[in-house]
């Protein structure tokens, strides 16, 4: 309703505020105690705060009694630079209270446009396998790209009807391709002195334009997807130490962020590379945001290293400015047959991942080749190999299979029943369908790897299964999330369409905090809003008067009982013409406002999302 009143001289006084949110418990992102307040919004900004603001000064009043109000949440690690071209409202993030996203991570992005030259297609080449995104989906994005420089990219973002604010990093792989002329050059030879100077110039230019920093990559199973380089890792991984240091000198001078990833196959090298954050060694601390502190399910003591390393790097001795990113939820990954990021680790299954996701015939042909089976089984049972996941069959859960009895079981349960069946006990099969499935196995099986190989050969993507890589112990996850030198907000949104769904990771961090106290919630809100905004040097995550009114209302009771596993969905998204795994926290987030405009009402989006320009392309510094 619109409230008007007469002034002393008889004229109507028009409302000063477009919106008032009344009576919410406000967590303002400072980390200080919460309080019940009113928030007034005018012209897209916070106009006033405090208890008992005058109702007649607002055009619209939202009664938020019993609700929590907080700044819009930041997602500090996404690959939404692709989706934003197809759905600039980014609805799958917004519905969970995210109003600012960092893009251009893992050395990949669109800052230099499509970079299509002489048959080269770098975005398809780099993103397809690294982020498990089918080429037809990627082409829908690349075909729309009409910019060629980092400055034009910012101008392009400024024209989109953005939902969340966008914070771009400059991606190292794309920088190498731009300076060296092609993907082929960037992965087959060293850059010339002129090309290195060109890289530094382009990076310097991007820092001046407001890019938040530089993203690099060292994850050992990030491979290219186009011939003739399917056996080569992405360009950033071909950079020398001296090239990296030269580029980071530019980032350091501008006081921007280095986003980096570890080389799990060479942990000592990764550890020493992190010392590039040091102000003691290099004159000035380098803001460094590294992936990622986790509690691995197959290496139960590894989590202890992350706080130790971060404490050392931030100590007075080293004088760094360093944090590990943390995911606020158990790290559950899904697979369809052998289509799964973890299978890039094996030489055998890497051959399958190099094929197009739709190429079931090619995968079957590869798996039937003379050497594949023995190699896969040997690698599966190689206990000395570096691995990011638990290979225990009882840790691998079947979600969907052509044999109905397998739904909800582990591979281990099915395997043991199969072994019993192969000894002659046909009663071990619980149905004719399962009996037919067991009869199809070569026998007798001697190793678990043979069992998996047959499943992948026979069922391919019709067999959908999942496993938890990390963060399955709530107490340890809580300690990681709230360690002062680790930072929550990593969600990997927008990538791995059928493998991961962590859009609600920030809500789960708040859920963990809410189990302790309101003071812990206040701390969690700071860690998900103001703290990352300040680290990345952007104007977001605040409820100060004058700040852009990016505001989230939460239902604390719904948050308390929210179950992420029960609210994960595979949906078909028209923008991709493809399925995507997503989360549904409807009712937990009661409302989302971006620049004062409501875009989510707790159950649905408003017409403003994706049609009006609300979010901004945020410049750092």
Secondary structure, DSSP 8 states (H G I E B T S, - for coil): ----EE-TTS-EE--SEEEEEEEEEEE-SSSS--EEEEEEEETTEEEEEETT--GGGEEEEEE-TTEEEEE-EEE-EE-TTTHHHH-TT-HHHHTTTEEEEEES-TT--STTTT---TT--HHHHHHHHHTT--HHHHHHHHTT----SHHHHHHHHHHS--SSEEEE-EEHHHHHHHHHSSHHHHHHS---HHHHHHHHHHHHHHHHHT--EEE----TT-B--STT-TTSB-GGGG--HHHHHHHHHHHHHTT-EEEE---TT-HHHHHHHGGGG-HHHHSS--EEEEEEE--BSSSTTTHHHHHHHHHHHTSTTT--EEEEEE-SS-EEEEEETTBSGGGGSSHHHHHHHTS-TT-HHHHHHHHTSTTHHHHHHHHHT-TTS--SS---GGG-EEEE-SSGGGTT-BHHHHHHHHHHHHTT-GGGS-SHHHHHHHHTS-SS--SHHHHHHHHHHHHGGG-EEEEEEE---HHHHHHHHT-TTEEE-EEEETS-TTT---TTHHHHHHHHHHTT-HHHHHHHHHHHTHHHHHHHT-S-S---TTSB--EEEEEHHHHHH--TGGGEEEEEETTTTEEEEEE--BTTEEEEEETTEEEE-SSSB-TTTTTS--S-B----
